[in-house]
């Protein structure tokens, strides 16, 4: 069973589907890439301060072990243990980084896989959002009568449906 926390940007967009596309889902599990390549993982996530702290701490740890006369094998084992711990704590570190940057936690969701978690979250979250204001209706819909409005609304619905499918990773 996967458990995710869902985070929203500090400046959410007005359109619910565009807003939904910018949400960040963070899985509460072991992060293999963070354990194997911690510096690269931190760079990809844009966690610059955490990267500096990681490099300083690893360098200090290796320096202390060297001063204590540890063998290279012992240093390697200790670094591997630190990286394994980092893999377990990577999600919490990413959540803390987003919070520090002003992101809001929207909730948590659990499911069998990522797709089910996203579906469950959006089923509960989208109905809570206010509907789009009237100013978002295209001008042609107001000026050209009901037939133009239906065509514009249909086009908007098709575009929204396509964004929704891309967001959920459905194949065309």
Secondary structure, DSSP 8 states (H G I E B T S, - for coil): -EEEEEEE-SS--SSHHHHHHT-EEEESS--HHHHH-HHHHHHHTT-HHHHHHHHHHHHHHHHHHHHTT--HHHHHHHHHHHHHHHHHHHHHHHHHHHHHTT-EEEEEEEESSHHHHHHHHHHHHGGGS----GGGS-HHHHHS-HHHHHHHHHHHHHHHHHHHHHHHT---
